[in-house]
Amino acid sequence: MIQQNEIITLLLAIGCMIFILVNKQKVKRIPVAEILIAGYCLLLTGYVLTILESLFWNEMLNVLEHICYSASSVLMAVWCWKIFAYK
């Protein structure tokens, strides 16, 4: 069963992705933006998988969802390290 908060989170994340795409030139001025955007894409993929797992392939999509969340967290941590610790 799809929960309402999951749908709202996905819609907000899609809105944020649209904002990123519309302002692509400004976002690229952020240092090491590729890593940050890749992390966000993985986070968005996790949100999509959250919705899909309630429809079919529950266990497999749940594992993929958590892999996406973990990889997203690692990429965000690497981005923070490159921005703040690496000078």
C-alpha positions, 0 to 999 in steps of 0.5 A: 500500500502506497503511503501519502507521505511517500507520494508527497516526498516524491513530488517534492523531490521531482520539483527539486530536480526540475529546479536543478535542471532549469538552473543547470548553469548556476548549479554547475558553479557549485564546486564538484557539483557532479558528485552532489547531483549524482547523490541527489539522483540516487536519492530520487531513485530511492524515492521512486523505488519506495513507491514501486516496491508497494506495487510489485517485487517488494523485496527486490525493490526494497533492497535496491531502494536501500542501496540507493539511499546508502550510495546517495549518503556516501556520495553526499559525504564525499562531496562534503569532504571534498568541499570542506576538508580538501583544500 
